Amino acid sequence: MAEVLSWEQLAEHAVPEPDRVNGPTNAQAELRLFGHPESAIRVTLYRDLHAWCPYCQKIWLWLEFKRIPYRIRKVTMRCYGAKEPWYLAQVPSGMLPALELDGELITESDVILLALERRFGPLGMSLESDQALANRQLERLLFRAWCLWLCSPGLNARQQRQAREQFRAIAQRVEQALSMTASPWLASDGPSGVDLIFVPYLERMNASLAYYKGYRLRQEHPAIDRWFCALEALETYRGTQSDFHTHAHDLPPQMGGCWPDDDPMAAVLAETIDQGQGLVDDETRWPSSAEDEALMGRIALSRVLKHRSRLLAVHPLGASGFDQPLRAALTTLITQQICLPASGSAAGLRYLRDRISVPRDMPLMAARLLRQALEATARCDGSAQGAPIPVNHRFDQDPKPFQSRPT
Ligand SMILES: N[C@@H](CCC(=O)N[C@@H](CS)C(=O)NCC(=O)O)C(=O)O
């Protein structure tokens, strides 16, 4: 067993905060300039604090790919906590996203995308072209087949098979649409606006169908896998990408429940995801070298150090009870050597493992390494689990204590 490092020793492995404003796409920024002066800003995006809302992700990706300077104002989604009154005063329904463009407030993600396209020009193929319209309809068809399968309680074995086959048939139509071009994309010249419209739900389908249905989207549909691989090669996409653990547990309150099929593969994949192992190849096929991994471990460490006092204060074991186990897990993260945590800390370590939110807190790969280190440390102390993750809400994920500026 390795010796548990002190906070001062751990801090020696931290990396400096990246440039949130002009650097790579990230969930923490409140201002994005892409090298322009602040006076060039014409856009404010109202987006959810968790960087989880699929409709916000479309707009977020579009602005990032087009490198349009913009401000971000973050708003709490209902299932994580109370909605900010200043936002309700502007958008009484409280729905996200919203966008201010040259002083005009616009809601509804598709309306927002069209307004942005008209003001700044399309990203590749226009969203109003016949081909894009057909693809957008296909995206909604796939969405409906997914919802029917994932969110219908009490399906019997025959209905589960039927729902699976309905989904498969529409996913095959998406594959056909993808094979119309020589590139991995829906339009030939790089990711276009219509590709971005597919991103949020294909990402959520990929995660939730593995977890609840044992259906491995990327294995079943090679053209969709090629499309994901091409996306993952882009740093801009990776900055917005969530992981399977976050999606599997953030979807139920949003969707009104997600229901597992009686499929042994679903149970195996769900357990692997819950333990924080990640699903290599299904979740991401972005290759990471040993060097990348070491850096990602240090990024995870730095994110924990930044929020250390709040993390300890809100933890069920309390600051004094969780200080040593957390340092033990972080030591493992950095040194790859197992450290013994204080007795009785397994549930507390797993509580944190289950409450890392991607990309709100850190990138996918950093979170995977941190979850793995927390689990490996917890195992030294036994099999006790943290409080179950709620399925009707995620108030356990209220980000307010971690915000740098009051709302
Ligand atoms: N049709 C809307 C749907 C937007 C939507 O459903 N947003 C959800 C989040 S994913 C929302 O704001 N829900 C209220 C809340 O969670 O606070 C659009 O495309 O913009």
PDBQT file of the ligand as one rigid body, heavy atoms in Angstrom, charges set to zero:
ROOT
HETATM    1  N1  LIG A 501     -38.587  22.450 -27.989  1.00  0.00    +0.000 N 
HETATM    2  C1  LIG A 501     -37.625  23.006 -27.069  1.00  0.00    +0.000 C 
HETATM    3  C2  LIG A 501     -37.338  21.967 -26.002  1.00  0.00    +0.000 C 
HETATM    4  C3  LIG A 501     -36.410  22.481 -24.937  1.00  0.00    +0.000 C 
HETATM    5  C4  LIG A 501     -36.453  21.643 -23.683  1.00  0.00    +0.000 C 
HETATM    6  O1  LIG A 501     -37.182  20.649 -23.587  1.00  0.00    +0.000 OA
HETATM    7  N2  LIG A 501     -35.671  22.067 -22.716  1.00  0.00    +0.000 N 
HETATM    8  C5  LIG A 501     -35.681  21.409 -21.412  1.00  0.00    +0.000 C 
HETATM    9  C6  LIG A 501     -34.290  20.942 -21.052  1.00  0.00    +0.000 C 
HETATM   10  S1  LIG A 501     -33.712  19.641 -22.031  1.00  0.00    +0.000 SA
HETATM   11  C7  LIG A 501     -36.047  22.437 -20.353  1.00  0.00    +0.000 C 
HETATM   12  O2  LIG A 501     -35.676  23.584 -20.411  1.00  0.00    +0.000 OA
HETATM   13  N3  LIG A 501     -36.792  22.009 -19.335  1.00  0.00    +0.000 N 
HETATM   14  C8  LIG A 501     -37.089  22.837 -18.192  1.00  0.00    +0.000 C 
HETATM   15  C9  LIG A 501     -36.163  22.557 -17.086  1.00  0.00    +0.000 C 
HETATM   16  O3  LIG A 501     -35.632  21.445 -17.011  1.00  0.00    +0.000 OA
HETATM   17  O4  LIG A 501     -35.923  23.419 -16.251  1.00  0.00    +0.000 OA
HETATM   18  C10 LIG A 501     -36.368  23.395 -27.834  1.00  0.00    +0.000 C 
HETATM   19  O5  LIG A 501     -36.078  22.749 -28.857  1.00  0.00    +0.000 OA
HETATM   20  O6  LIG A 501     -35.685  24.356 -27.433  1.00  0.00    +0.000 OA
ENDROOT
TORSDOF 0
